[in-house]
Amino acid sequence: MNRLFLFALFGILTINVMAQKKTVQTAGRDQLGEFAPKFAQLNDDVLFGEVWSRTDRLGLRDRSIVTITSLISQGITDSSLTYHLQSAKNNGITRTEIAEIITHIGFYAGWPKAWAAFRLAKEVWSEDTAGEDAKAAFQRGMIFPIGEPNTAYAEYFTGNSYLAPISREQVSVFNVTFEPRCRNNWHIHNAVKGGGQMLVGVAGRGWYQEEGKPAVEILPGTVVHIPVGVRHWHGAASGSWFAHLAIEVPGESTSTQWFEPVTDEEYDRLHK
């Protein structure tokens, strides 16, 4: 069973390679559209619209690391580096990881360049110190591992999520962990026969919502049955880390269809 198939079954942002969502960038046209229209078009449509969107060849997390390394090595520590540091954070690079990345770069690109990069990185990850401590505390209170950052598909989550395989025998079971307020996009599980998904609350507090229905609170032990063809989303409550098991329901021609993110306005309507 290939990796993309598993992600589709468990709601972890799987899309067909031929129908991948492109990165949308308008900064070129916004700032240089009249002065340098060709440069603006190359920036928005080629660099971001094509190169950054080839996630089937190199994931967004890895592209962020390559870009940050290139900019710091050239001594570029202006707003462009700040932008790409923020993108790296959005693509799943943690505070601990960026500190190690810049330290490593410092030995090859120069110590002063690393110092300058750290000044910007501290601002971008300024709110994550408490988050790292909270993540560690959450792991200590949970029987299953948090796993690795779900970086390959981070653009389809609001916030950071993590994935840990629990079992691949008989049925596949994954533990999915969400930081506070993290949720996946609206999506539908499709199948010709059978299919669907089950969620089992493991730790923390989360939400599950089907379109047109009130959200359902998920606590440890809560079981959610998700039928085929039902548009829905799930994720963490605003003040809590959250983890659930995602269990595949076997079926024929299974797939997941992804839609737009759950907006802050939609999310904030939920009872806290």
Solvent accessible surface area in square Angstrom, and as a share of the most:
residue,aa,sasa,rsa
1,M,144,0.64
2,N,101,0.52
3,R,164,0.60
4,L,72,0.36
5,F,63,0.26
6,L,11,0.06
7,F,9,0.04
8,A,8,0.06
9,L,7,0.04
10,F,2,0.01
11,G,0,0.00
12,I,3,0.01
13,L,0,0.00
14,T,12,0.07
15,I,29,0.15
16,N,99,0.51
17,V,62,0.36
18,M,176,0.79
19,A,74,0.58
20,Q,38,0.17
21,K,101,0.43
22,K,119,0.50
23,T,39,0.23
24,V,125,0.72
25,Q,30,0.14
26,T,71,0.41
27,A,36,0.28
28,G,5,0.05
29,R,112,0.41
30,D,108,0.56
31,Q,142,0.63
32,L,63,0.31
33,G,24,0.23
34,E,176,0.79
35,F,180,0.75
36,A,29,0.23
37,P,85,0.54
38,K,133,0.56
39,F,120,0.50
40,A,1,0.00
41,Q,54,0.24
42,L,82,0.41
43,N,31,0.16
44,D,4,0.02
45,D,54,0.28
46,V,50,0.29
47,L,77,0.38
48,F,14,0.06
49,G,8,0.07
50,E,82,0.37
51,V,46,0.27
52,W,20,0.07
53,S,13,0.08
54,R,86,0.31
55,T,30,0.17
56,D,77,0.40
57,R,177,0.64
58,L,67,0.33
59,G,19,0.18
60,L,10,0.05
61,R,50,0.18
62,D,63,0.33
63,R,29,0.10
64,S,0,0.00
65,I,50,0.25
66,V,86,0.50
67,T,28,0.16
68,I,0,0.00
69,T,49,0.29
70,S,50,0.32
71,L,25,0.12
72,I,0,0.00
73,S,46,0.30
74,Q,124,0.55
75,G,36,0.35
76,I,55,0.28
77,T,33,0.19
78,D,82,0.43
79,S,92,0.59
80,S,44,0.29
81,L,0,0.00
82,T,49,0.29
83,Y,101,0.38
84,H,22,0.10
85,L,0,0.00
86,Q,72,0.32
87,S,22,0.14
88,A,0,0.00
89,K,41,0.17
90,N,91,0.47
91,N,13,0.07
92,G,6,0.06
93,I,2,0.01
94,T,19,0.11
95,R,96,0.35
96,T,85,0.49
97,E,48,0.22
98,I,4,0.02
99,A,41,0.32
100,E,115,0.52
101,I,28,0.14
102,I,0,0.00
103,T,51,0.30
104,H,114,0.51
105,I,10,0.05
106,G,3,0.03
107,F,149,0.62
108,Y,181,0.69
109,A,21,0.16
110,G,26,0.25
111,W,129,0.45
112,P,104,0.66
113,K,66,0.28
114,A,4,0.03
115,W,178,0.63
116,A,29,0.22
117,A,0,0.00
118,F,57,0.24
119,R,131,0.48
120,L,14,0.07
121,A,4,0.03
122,K,148,0.63
123,E,111,0.50
124,V,17,0.10
125,W,5,0.02
126,S,74,0.48
127,E,147,0.66
128,D,30,0.16
129,T,65,0.38
130,A,73,0.56
131,G,29,0.28
132,E,49,0.22
133,D,94,0.48
134,A,42,0.32
135,K,42,0.18
136,A,47,0.37
137,A,48,0.37
138,F,29,0.12
139,Q,59,0.26
140,R,186,0.68
141,G,69,0.66
142,M,13,0.06
143,I,154,0.78
144,F,53,0.22
145,P,68,0.43
146,I,6,0.03
147,G,31,0.30
148,E,126,0.56
149,P,29,0.18
150,N,11,0.05
151,T,18,0.11
152,A,36,0.28
153,Y,28,0.11
154,A,12,0.09
155,E,56,0.25
156,Y,11,0.04
157,F,16,0.07
158,T,47,0.27
159,G,36,0.35
160,N,35,0.18
161,S,8,0.05
162,Y,8,0.03
163,L,22,0.11
164,A,3,0.02
165,P,71,0.45
166,I,59,0.30
167,S,40,0.26
168,R,143,0.52
169,E,134,0.60
170,Q,191,0.85
171,V,58,0.33
172,S,7,0.04
173,V,20,0.12
174,F,10,0.04
175,N,0,0.00
176,V,1,0.01
177,T,0,0.00
178,F,1,0.00
179,E,40,0.18
180,P,46,0.29
181,R,80,0.29
182,C,0,0.00
183,R,4,0.02
184,N,1,0.01
185,N,2,0.01
186,W,15,0.05
187,H,0,0.00
188,I,27,0.14
189,H,8,0.03
190,N,48,0.25
191,A,23,0.18
192,V,117,0.67
193,K,136,0.58
194,G,48,0.46
195,G,11,0.11
196,G,7,0.06
197,Q,1,0.01
198,M,54,0.24
199,L,0,0.00
200,V,34,0.19
201,G,5,0.05
202,V,28,0.16
203,A,11,0.09
204,G,27,0.26
205,R,59,0.22
206,G,0,0.00
207,W,16,0.06
208,Y,9,0.03
209,Q,34,0.15
210,E,26,0.12
211,E,97,0.44
212,G,83,0.80
213,K,120,0.51
214,P,115,0.72
215,A,24,0.19
216,V,74,0.42
217,E,68,0.31
218,I,0,0.00
219,L,78,0.39
220,P,82,0.52
221,G,56,0.54
222,T,39,0.22
223,V,72,0.41
224,V,11,0.06
225,H,123,0.55
226,I,5,0.03
227,P,70,0.44
228,V,53,0.31
229,G,45,0.43
230,V,38,0.22
231,R,47,0.17
232,H,0,0.00
233,W,1,0.00
234,H,1,0.00
235,G,0,0.00
236,A,0,0.00
237,A,0,0.00
238,S,32,0.21
239,G,75,0.72
240,S,28,0.18
241,W,26,0.09
242,F,0,0.00
243,A,0,0.00
244,H,1,0.00
245,L,24,0.12
246,A,0,0.00
247,I,32,0.16
248,E,16,0.07
249,V,45,0.26
250,P,88,0.55
251,G,34,0.33
252,E,96,0.43
253,S,85,0.55
254,T,19,0.11
255,S,53,0.34
256,T,15,0.09
257,Q,88,0.39
258,W,30,0.11
259,F,62,0.26
260,E,86,0.38
261,P,56,0.35
262,V,2,0.01
263,T,70,0.41
264,D,83,0.43
265,E,119,0.53
266,E,51,0.23
267,Y,1,0.00
268,D,69,0.36
269,R,163,0.59
270,L,19,0.09
271,H,158,0.71
272,K,120,0.51
